[in-house]
Amino acid sequence: MNISIISYNLIKNEKINEIRNAHERDITNFRYYLDNLNKRELILSISSNDSNIKLWNIKNWECLLNIKNINRYGYLYSACILNDNNKIYIITSNYYIFNPDPIKVFEINIGEIEIINDSYESTKFIRSYYDNKKDKNYIITGNKGYLKSYDFKSNKVYHKYYYGLGWNSGLINVFREDDDDIIKLLESDGKDSIRIWNFHSGELLNEINIKEIRNIYGFCFWDNKYLFLGCENNNIKLIDLRNGKIINNLNGHTDLVICIKKIKNPYYGECLITGDSSGIIKLWFFA
């Protein structure tokens, strides 16, 4: 099986480019990164089953990096990009229960340089976070029953955030509300609960249970006070994080909403882009 990557103009609703045979197996994730130092936009494409990732320059879709066979076993479900001292790193996970590989660190001009200590465990989702006040990079992972954060510089565990369930967290984000200095870590195992933690202390600040939602496949912040959720019932729900209430529903998809992101469109301004498991992509803008 050969998988293509297709890019679209969302204003004209037309295909711009297609990269045939971009991957040999299904692509399970993308990551976007703005490389300010080299003034370029990058996309990291992640193929789970063949444990392969590629780094692309959006301008001409040149493949800058192709890393194969990252893990011995299991799925390469997630990876992230991190900039530290003007060096670009790719951090990879391994979603495998029985004998997982550790988290691996690749410097894009060198290749694999190290592993993360104490990370030989099944990790479904991984992301990086830069705290500009502390001038530190962190890596955050969703493991079975808890989250973990690592200090990237020291390569040591920073905190564990226990939620006590038997599922791996698949949705993680970090935010700071405009009127609050606390860095908040938001996560969900994808069922019907959302937990908000104090990132630096490890304290659980709030848990939101939404009975109207069966499964959560993606989420996206809006103004750090609201959360859009892509759900199993083919629609998108808008949650007020201050009280955990559903305040709006977006209907229009006819399959599972598995991807939901906030983007800035040159014509419409701040928009929501969503995709479902049938391959339909929709662009939402709000007057």
Summary of the structure (lengths in Angstrom):
residues: 287
radius of gyration: 18.5
end to end distance: 42.5
largest distance: 50.2
contacts: 903
relative contact order: 0.08
helix: 0%
strand: 58%
